[in-house]
């Protein structure tokens, strides 16, 4: 490891050849606070719970750090999370995926983010985005805009205080129905 004194009086250790690689970039080396782009993934409600056998990220402590070990399957926690769900899991159909994709692009236009790729699947969406921001506000904006887009096409509405979700005729001509919790 090569050690270099950083401007903040920290000693930083680099693997061999890293400094040579940095020197090759010369004036094109990007030493900015934010990366060139983020891969942002958002999931639909209830489709990947804490304790899931596919592993999961805990937002507390040492587990939510790049390169850290992921949490292992926890059947008890997974069951508890499923029992705590207030609504059934939600997945997108073809029309909902198109609405969500449009919403993610709208976020990028409104907030001056550069979007390189977007792919909306049945239970999650991926976007590669460049922004002078941390990733959390980007993901939160994606979720907010996607929710609004789904409400705009009348796929679901909440009746306040009734514990009822009404699905009304949407712009694609689907039938009305309602579900009582």
Beta strands, then each sheet from edge to edge (+ up, - down):
strand 1: 2-5
strand 2: 11-14
strand 3: 38-43
strand 4: 114-120
strand 5: 124-130
strand 6: 157-159
strand 7: 164-167
strand 8: 177-180
sheet 1: 1+ 2-
sheet 2: 3+ 5- 4+
sheet 3: 6+ 7- 8+
end
